[in-house]
Amino acid sequence: MATTRHKVGILTAGGLAPCLSSSIGALLERYTEVDPSIEIVCYRDGYKGLLIGDSVAITPELRSLAAALHEHGGSPIGNSRVKLTNVEDCVKRGFVKAGEQPMAVAARRLTEDGVTILHTIGGDDTNTMAAALAAFLGEQGHKLTVVGMPKTVDNDVVPIRQTLGADTAAEQGAVFFENVVNEFSANPRMLIVHEVMGRNCGWLTAATARRYRASLEAMTFFPGLSLSRRHKEVHAVYIPERAIDLDAEAARLGAIMDELDCVNIFLSEGAGLESIVAQMEAAGEQVPRDAFGHVKLDKVNPGQWFGGQFAARIGAEKVLVQKSGYFARSAAANAFDRALIRDCARVAVESALSGVEGVVGQDEGFGGALRAIEFDRIAGGKHFDPSVGWFVELLAEIGQP
């Protein structure tokens, strides 16, 4: 392809998703197929490793084992949430010295390491940060081609149709609830809240509910006792894209509780977040946020908040809030995601060696074509369309307005 002698850098960043290990494996496999002489270095713990110079060279022996990475979840090179433009945070965490600019430190490391291609596997923050780093290096005369791969279980990156790991996360969230739902039999008038990841986008919650309900189709029930399908059914799905009428829902769910002695709710962690934050601020509480300014949802606990809102209204004797996020996001990629990952890796390597930057994904602006999407078109916070046919059908089947 290109005649330039390349050296490739790879890093994963942000939260985990069921695609990181497989994505690294797919990139190693593809580069080995195209040109096994191309050097590859992986930076440990995302941008932290880039700042402190913590990396590992990929030897021929490691290349030969690349296929094994498809069997594992997590990231074999580690993750972290580091924003290069947040100088105060980088200094506080000891990644750079006082007076240093993280962007300059990262750029210097890449220059010293001789990296000409950087593959970032992460969400919109990770990939747009890499683009800014490439621009910074370009101003200094060092050519760096950045090609990202879209990792997020939320499936919320504009304009990408399907992000890596999201399908697996939905599948695993359904598996998680197949066990948790049986807690309905542990206590009379049980309210179970299944909190699913999804800050701005309800796709994962909706898709998880859909997958779980499909699993019910394969089960045989015992309606003579408290083991009908209705006992294990999803009784409500709450996502950020739809307003929640607490009073109306309490009346509907209260009737279900009276009938079944249990209620099962699937809740996107971003649903009703504005109300929760407003309540905290009104009470004078400090809202915890990360380096990117995002509310730390694990500290806010939306599931607990909703459980508290509904408990008294529907007469629940016990509220059980269970979060499938860490279980789902740590899984190894399923067959669907592995196929998508391999396709993305193929395009990512071709684009990188041709000097074409962007985030590789199914571009909705180009009819879903798999291509390196321009960085200035990449954005987070993509919303799920609640009017999509399968979701409308799901709500109708569970009786939710």
Rosetta blueprint (number, residue, H / E / L):
1 M L
2 A L
3 T L
4 T L
5 R L
6 H L
7 K E
8 V E
9 G E
10 I E
11 L E
12 T E
13 A L
14 G L
15 G L
16 L L
17 A L
18 P L
19 C L
20 L H
21 S H
22 S H
23 S H
24 I H
25 G H
26 A H
27 L H
28 L H
29 E H
30 R H
31 Y H
32 T H
33 E H
34 V H
35 D L
36 P L
37 S L
38 I L
39 E E
40 I E
41 V E
42 C E
43 Y E
44 R L
45 D L
46 G L
47 Y H
48 K H
49 G H
50 L H
51 L H
52 I H
53 G L
54 D L
55 S E
56 V E
57 A E
58 I L
59 T L
60 P H
61 E H
62 L H
63 R H
64 S H
65 L L
66 A H
67 A H
68 A H
69 L H
70 H H
71 E H
72 H L
73 G L
74 G L
75 S L
76 P L
77 I L
78 G L
79 N L
80 S L
81 R L
82 V L
83 K L
84 L L
85 T L
86 N L
87 V H
88 E H
89 D H
90 C H
91 V H
92 K H
93 R L
94 G L
95 F L
96 V L
97 K L
98 A L
99 G L
100 E L
101 Q L
102 P H
103 M H
104 A H
105 V H
106 A H
107 A H
108 R H
109 R H
110 L H
111 T H
112 E H
113 D H
114 G L
115 V L
116 T L
117 I E
118 L E
119 H E
120 T E
121 I E
122 G E
123 G L
124 D H
125 D H
126 T H
127 N H
128 T H
129 M H
130 A H
131 A H
132 A H
133 L H
134 A H
135 A H
136 F H
137 L H
138 G H
139 E H
140 Q L
141 G L
142 H L
143 K L
144 L L
145 T E
146 V E
147 V E
148 G E
149 M E
150 P E
151 K E
152 T L
153 V L
154 D L
155 N L
156 D L
157 V L
158 V E
159 P L
160 I E
161 R L
162 Q L
163 T L
164 L E
165 G L
166 A H
167 D H
168 T H
169 A H
170 A H
171 E H
172 Q H
173 G H
174 A H
175 V H
176 F H
177 F H
178 E H
179 N H
180 V H
181 V H
182 N H
183 E H
184 F H
185 S H
186 A H
187 N L
188 P L
189 R L
190 M E
191 L E
192 I E
193 V E
194 H E
195 E E
196 V E
197 M L
198 G L
199 R L
200 N L
201 C L
202 G L
203 W H
204 L H
205 T H
206 A H
207 A H
208 T H
209 A H
210 R H
211 R H
212 Y H
213 R H
214 A H
215 S H
216 L H
217 E L
218 A L
219 M L
220 T L
221 F L
222 F E
223 P L
224 G L
225 L L
226 S L
227 L E
228 S L
229 R H
230 R H
231 H H
232 K H
233 E L
234 V L
235 H L
236 A E
237 V E
238 Y E
239 I L
240 P L
241 E L
242 R L
243 A L
244 I L
245 D L
246 L H
247 D H
248 A H
249 E H
250 A H
251 A H
252 R H
253 L H
254 G H
255 A H
256 I H
257 M H
258 D H
259 E H
260 L H
261 D L
262 C E
263 V E
264 N E
265 I E
266 F E
267 L E
268 S E
269 E L
270 G L
271 A L
272 G L
273 L H
274 E H
275 S H
276 I H
277 V H
278 A H
279 Q H
280 M H
281 E H
282 A H
283 A L
284 G L
285 E L
286 Q L
287 V L
288 P L
289 R E
290 D L
291 A L
292 F L
293 G L
294 H L
295 V E
296 K L
297 L H
298 D H
299 K H
300 V H
301 N L
302 P H
303 G H
304 Q H
305 W H
306 F H
307 G H
308 G H
309 Q H
310 F H
311 A H
312 A H
313 R H
314 I H
315 G L
316 A L
317 E L
318 K E
319 V E
320 L E
321 V E
322 Q E
323 K E
324 S L
325 G H
326 Y H
327 F H
328 A H
329 R H
330 S L
331 A L
332 A L
333 A L
334 N L
335 A H
336 F H
337 D H
338 R H
339 A H
340 L H
341 I H
342 R H
343 D H
344 C H
345 A H
346 R H
347 V H
348 A H
349 V H
350 E H
351 S H
352 A H
353 L H
354 S L
355 G L
356 V L
357 E L
358 G E
359 V E
360 V E
361 G E
362 Q E
363 D E
364 E H
365 G H
366 F H
367 G L
368 G L
369 A E
370 L E
371 R E
372 A E
373 I E
374 E L
375 F H
376 D H
377 R H
378 I L
379 A E
380 G L
381 G L
382 K L
383 H L
384 F L
385 D L
386 P L
387 S L
388 V L
389 G H
390 W H
391 F H
392 V H
393 E H
394 L H
395 L H
396 A H
397 E H
398 I H
399 G L
400 Q L
401 P L
